[in-house]
Each structure stands twice: as structure tokens, then as C-alpha cells.
Amino acid sequence: MSELTQSGGNRDGEGVPQAGGLTTGEVARRLGVAPTTVRTWDRRYGLGPDQHTGGRHRRWTAADVARLERMCALTADGLPPAEAARLARSEEPPEAAPAGPRAAPARRPPARSRAGSGLRLGDARQECKGIARAALRLDAAALDRLLLAAITEHGLVAAWTEVIVPTLQAVGRKWETSGERYVEVEHFLSWHVSGALRRTSPDTVADRPGATTVLACVPGESHTLALEVLSAALTERGIPVRMFGGALPVESLVAAVRRTGPAAVGLWAQSRTTASRPLAQHVAGMEWGVRGARRKPAVLTLGPGWAGRAVPGVARPVGLAEAVAALESVVAR
């Protein structure tokens, strides 16, 4: 779930050659990261240019760029961003002439991280590399530390969308193209992600009439990790959640909905073979309460299994942030 950015004008002077240093865009291309990443490191960790010029434009000298390169190297090795920034700032910058456009070395292609194993991560955040390496080494202690640091640093929704999901997808692609090798890495990573979610989640929210959300995988579906993240995100926002996990039988799902009288029901399907439109329609039609004031739950179909299988009158949010927003809206009614 990437945030939308507005374009309008030449922000930070990107792409405009200026005497005495590189523009933010040039620095980003040189490092193989997004310009927004460079700006974030400046804003959060004070890794901006040492010298500021008039106006909005910023110029990065060789010493400034060297600091950012050190930041990239440290985070690629798995160090949390805040600690990596502290070390990058504390090191003595190399003495060099200002990095004007002509002084810059040949641009490297955009980062295509392989995490030392052929595991492609594309242009994902630097933290992905350290997490991928720890998972491939089956290093439990390092993996827990890096996952907790990412969630603490970026918040649950951003950490899931921008750090954890790209790494899980890269691991999945690896075993799919390696003749079923690396399955243990995917299971190992998923287990530790689940543990990190439990450690960082607040206490369970007490029930409130008309505010509970029921989350369950449809029958035959055992992939629960995305629902665990959604449950944690809703709990953070004070929304009561009843989580029923994987492969909940139809009869049990119906009984759970009748017993809890939820405001909303989220049904997760990872595969098209498990997504059942009749089941979603049945749950959406359930009623409870006294005659004349009967209620129905708002049903949300969640996960890639529902793609192309629209259910009339049933919402299908795409991604974690959209699902959280949709459920918050239902509870607030």
C-alpha cells in the first residue's frame, strides 16, 4: 500500500544540474533508492546536506553522499534505520571536493537486491534486505530483532505493506522457481512475522455492542497471516475483534456470527478455489435482534482469492490500509 504523492513543479530541484553538489534526484539514482527515501532519512534522522542554499533547492556534497552510502550499507546488513543513521552520522566523512554533476561517478542501475542469495527484492525498502538475509540463514534472533524494529520504526500498516510483504513475496518467488526448495524459509519467516505481530499488538479490546468485527478464513483456507495483521491493526484502533483463524467450517462461522452479532465480518481467501460467493452471500443475509430492529453484518471479502469473483452488495477492499479504513467506517456508523 504505497502512499500517493502529488507532483507539481520540480521539488528539491531534482534533475536540475547545480554548481557545488548533486540534486536530491541525482543522489537517489546514485544510491539506487527512491527520492522520497532520501528525504525521509533527512527528515527523520538528520542525514540531509551539511550546507543549505537559498530557496528550496538542496545540494549534496561528496561527504553528504558518503554518509548516505554508509546508511545504505548498514541497513542492508540488517541494522535498524535509527541505529544505522546514528553510526552513519558519527563516522568522519571522507575529505573530497564537492560532488558536482561532473564529479559524480557513473550511476548504478536501480537497486535490485538479491540479499546475497538470488532473492530479488527490486526497489523495496532497505530493511527488506536484512530481513531476507536473516530468514535465509534461519537466524531466529536476528529475524525477531529486525521485524520488531521495522514495526516500531514505521508503524504496523507501513511495515507490513512496505517491508514484510515484499520480503514474503520474494521468498515465495524463490521457492516457486527453485523446485520446492526454500519452503522452510517461507514457513520460518511467516512464523516469526506472526510472533512479532503478537508482541507489538496492544491488549485485546473489550466488546462493544455493534462494534465487533469477526475475521475468519473461508473453509479450506489455511493462510492466516494477513488476517493476523488486520486484527492487530484494528486492535490498535480500539476496534473489538474476534479472530477465528484458518479453515473455519461453514457451520462454525455461522454460529460465531450469530453468537457475536458483529458489525462486520471479514472473510479471507488466498486462492480462487476457496473463495465461495454463496458463503459470502449467506453471511451477508444473516439477521439477528428483535423484530422491527433486526441487523445484518457488513461483509468484506478479503484476499487475492476473491479477485474476479465479485459478490453483489459485498465490499472487497484491496490491501491492508483500505481494509482497515473500510472496517473503521462500518464500526463508526
Phi, psi and omega in degrees: 000085181278146179284143178281139177243146179265138177251144179177103184088182185254086186294135179058016176069029184296134176080000181258112180300130179227142180293141173090008177166176179265153174280166179300318179298318179295320178297316181299316180295323179296321181277342184078030178234173178281148176305326179296329178294317179299316180295322179295317178298325177294310186292317186276323191240004178068034180261026179280181180299144178292327183245135178251144179250171180295155179080197184270345187286146181236142179239132183252122179274176179300321179295319178299314182294322179299322178297316179293323178297322177294321177301315179300315183296318182292317179291327177296332177278000175102004180286138177302146185305317182297317179290320178299319180295320179299316179292320180297323180287330186280341181283146180288122180292147179292146177282125182201159176290154179306141184273082174285173183306323181283334183279346183291138177291170182303138182293138173274153176294159179309143186303127175237074188299135175248001178052028177073015187214008186080014182264102188281131181240001176058225184260031181290167179302155181300326182300333181301324184295314180296319179295318179297316180297316180297320179295317181294329177278353187056042182266096187296315183296314180295320182296315178300315182298316183290320179294315179296321179295319180296317180293318179294320185288316189254347188089158188298310185296313181292321179297318179295311187288318190258346182240304188287312182299312178302324179289316177300318180295321179295318177296318178299316178297324182297311182285332177295329182258009184239025178063046178070010172284161176071012175299323180297329180291318179296316179295318180298312181296315181299319180298316183287328173298315179300318178295320179296323178297317181294323182290328184264352182282143175288175179298152178303137181275133179294150179301144170230135181307127176076012184237354184285143174244130176262129178239130181205150170278146178291161178306137180087356182251122184249358180280108187252350192301315181297324177291326177297320178295315179299318178300316180296319181294321178292321178298320176304328184266011175078020181262126178295134182231139170242110186259125183247000169071212192274149169046053179285123179299154183304313183299322181290322177296314180298317180296320180296320180294318181294324183284328184263339182053056189285156172287328183212153176231124176255123182248116183263133174224118178281328185241149177296334182288340180259340181292121184241108178297318178302323179294314179299318179293322180296314180295320180295336181268357181291143180229155174206169181105175183285155179302133181092347178220040183282151184233156175233154177277152168277125182256134176240128174268123188240143175104161184293341180296337181273357180300128180076007180235056183299141177247120182305130178079004181244129182284148175227081178294148181251115177091163186295311184300319180292322178294317179298315181297319181296317181288323175300319180296319180296314183293330183282349183295000000 
